[in-house]
Amino acid sequence: MHRIRILATGLPRLLCDIVGELATRQPDMVMVGRRPTRPALGEAVRACRPEVVVVGCRASELSDTGRQLRSDYPRLRILALADDGRSGVLIEPERSALTLEDISPESLLAALRGRSSSNAKG
């Protein structure tokens, strides 16, 4: 079975733990890395070879962060999460960005898998 390779970076510790716990409980996902800060993201992407990068940022920076990472890593799925874990932006290769509101465990898993959910706005 193919497992989705996930790298988490720049997330507050609690949010990183939540993402990690959710992902490791799924048979189709594996956490390949957790980095407390984003500055070494390029190195982490090369070393871990993720399919999905989950990155933390301020809610006011979600769109800008997502656009920048899409530019830097056009082949990766990017999930930018607000530091409070309540909202996010899902950016997939060759698709429009999807705004996520009121994130739940189910919608987070759907985003990691690259699927939209009912609390997404495109």
Long-range contacts (C-beta under 8 A, 24 or more apart in sequence): 1-27, 1-28, 2-28, 3-27, 3-28, 3-29, 3-30, 4-28, 4-29, 4-30, 4-51, 4-52, 4-112, 4-113, 5-30, 5-32, 5-48, 5-49, 5-50, 5-51, 5-52, 6-30, 6-31, 6-32, 6-50, 6-51, 6-52, 6-53, 6-54, 6-112, 7-31, 7-32, 7-33, 7-34, 7-35, 7-44, 7-45, 7-48, 7-50, 7-52, 7-53, 7-54, 8-33, 8-34, 8-35, 8-53, 8-54, 8-55, 9-33, 9-34, 9-35, 9-36, 9-37, 9-38, 9-41, 9-44, 9-53, 9-54, 9-55, 9-56, 10-35, 10-36, 10-37, 10-38, 10-41, 10-55, 10-56, 10-57, 11-54, 11-55, 11-56, 11-81, 11-83, 12-56, 12-83, 15-56, 15-81, 15-83, 15-85, 16-56, 18-85, 19-54, 19-81, 19-108, 22-105, 22-108, 22-109, 22-112, 23-112, 26-109, 28-113, 29-112, 42-72, 45-73, 45-76, 50-76, 51-76, 51-77, 52-76, 52-77, 52-78, 52-79, 52-112, 52-114, 53-77, 53-78, 53-79, 54-79, 54-81, 54-112, 55-79, 55-80, 55-81, 56-80, 56-81, 56-82, 56-83, 57-81, 57-82, 57-83, 58-82, 58-83, 59-83, 59-84, 59-86, 59-87, 62-87, 62-88, 62-89, 62-99, 63-89, 63-97, 65-89, 66-91, 66-97, 67-91, 67-97, 70-97, 77-114, 79-111, 79-112, 90-114, 90-116, 90-120, 96-122, 97-122, 98-122
